[in-house]
């Protein structure tokens, strides 16, 4: 199956002399943002024509780790652009195009880990009202479940290690690292240092952790 190929739009770097630019452009602690475009073709069953859908994939680089995100280009100014479902968008992507987006995210994480083998790459499957519906009561968001399925097949041991479910599934997050040690995938000293940076960043604001949980998961901490 031939998938659409991403194209690099731009790389943004923190300014050494313009704090206002940094404040407007970069989320807290992000030092670089790599922005990619992905052009999708979606058949319109009613008209028989093909519609173009453009998605943006961002790789946010922190000190020691990165997080990947994506959103529809048409929603770039929407503060909730990372968590919109088909009801809000007014259209539904085909399974092929959903796979293309997630697979591209995985490839960008893969390339990042090859370039920075002592760092971590990760993502968050943000929960929403459907995950929290009374009839579902999901503890793992639907997005995280889907993303996990693909990363399970792309990042395979003994070349890669995935974070333990017991550590990050409560916040619908997964971290991935390259295996650098020959001792059964043991984490290296440099990787441990970067892992501590990641934990310090996420644990600095407990409210942020709660916002990443489903309603059912939050009950465990009340």
Buried (B, 14 or more C-beta within 10 A) or exposed (E): EEBBEBEEEEEBEBEEEEEEEBEEBBEEEBBBBBEBBBEBEBEEEEEEEEEEBEBBBBBBBBEBBBBBBBBBEBBEEEEEBBBBEEEEEEEEBEEEBBBBBBBBBBBBBBEBBEEBBBBBBBBBBBBBEBBBEEEBEBBBBBBBBBBBEBBEEBBEEEEBBBBEEEEBBBBBBBBBBBBBEEEEBEBBEEBEEBBEBBEEBBEEEEEEBBEBBBBBBBEEEE
